[in-house]
Amino acid sequence: MPIDSTFEENREKVDTHQGHDVWGPVEEPEQLGIHGTHVAVDFDICLADGACLEDCPVDVFEWVDTPGHPESEIKADPANEAQCIDCMLCVDVCPVDAIDVDAGRAGRT
């Protein structure tokens, strides 16, 4: 199941991580929520294949450790989401549709 593109309406902001919002629910290590707002990554379905890190021309993503998560023990974190130029390459290359980019969403800095 792909990321919920209406997560801002359907989920609660529960935390911040490296300057971006985290949308719950979060119950570590199994459930990690959605990280980011303008550039959102559903950590619960991210497989950590690295395509978004490789293809992003402005280095929005960084690896973050997520030990014990059932899908992968690292995730592509949108740590630099303010750098996003809305090219959508990350959305296009994600094999599990874990990324959603929307310049109109709140949180764009």
Buried (B, 14 or more C-beta within 10 A) or exposed (E): EEBBBEBBEEBEBEEEBBEBBBBBEBEEEEEBBBBBBBBBBBBBBBBBBEBBBEBBEEEBBEEBEBEEBEBBEBBBBBBBBBBBEEBEBBBEBBEBEBBBBBEEBEBBE
